[in-house]
């Protein structure tokens, strides 16, 4: 990995990924939220960036 940062903080990464969906792991993050909320009445899913 060298000097490359893999995580800048959840909120920054989340908004950056959501605003650049074609070049980021946002689809994986969305799937992860769905898996983490398995069985909940209201699944976790990202909303619009404000």
Contact map, one row per residue, 1 for C-alpha under 8 A:
11111000000000000000000000000000000000000000000000
11110000000000000000000000000000000000000000000000
11111000000000000000000000000000000000000000000000
11111100000000000000000000000000000000000000000000
10111111000000000000000000000000000000000000000000
00011111000000000000000000000000000000000000000000
00001111110010000000000000000000000000000000000000
00001111110110000000000000000000000000000000000000
00000011111110000000000000000000000000000000000000
00000011111111000000000000000000000000000000000000
00000000111111100000000000000000000000000000000000
00000001111111110000000000000000000000000000000000
00000011111111111000000000000000000000000000000000
00000000011111111100000001000000000000000000000000
00000000001111111110000000000000000000000000000010
00000000000111111111000000000000000000000000000000
00000000000011111111101111000000000000000000000000
00000000000001111111100101000000000000000000000010
00000000000000111111100000000000000000000000000000
00000000000000011111111100000000000000000000000000
00000000000000001111111111100000000000000000000000
00000000000000000001111100000000000000000000000000
00000000000000001001111110000000000000000000000000
00000000000000001101111111100000000000000000000000
00000000000000001000101111111000000000000000000000
00000000000001001100100111111100000000000000000000
00000000000000000000100111111110000000000000000000
00000000000000000000000011111111000000000000000000
00000000000000000000000011111111100000000000000000
00000000000000000000000001111111110000000000110000
00000000000000000000000000111111111000000000000000
00000000000000000000000000011111111100000000000000
00000000000000000000000000001111111110000011100000
00000000000000000000000000000111111111000011100000
00000000000000000000000000000011111111000000000000
00000000000000000000000000000001111111000001000000
00000000000000000000000000000000111111110111000000
00000000000000000000000000000000011111110010000000
00000000000000000000000000000000000011111010000000
00000000000000000000000000000000000011111110000000
00000000000000000000000000000000000000111110000000
00000000000000000000000000000000000010011111000000
00000000000000000000000000000000110011111111100000
00000000000000000000000000000000110110000111110000
00000000000000000000000000000100110000000011111000
00000000000000000000000000000100000000000001111100
00000000000000000000000000000000000000000000111110
00000000000000000000000000000000000000000000011111
00000000000000100100000000000000000000000000001111
00000000000000000000000000000000000000000000000111
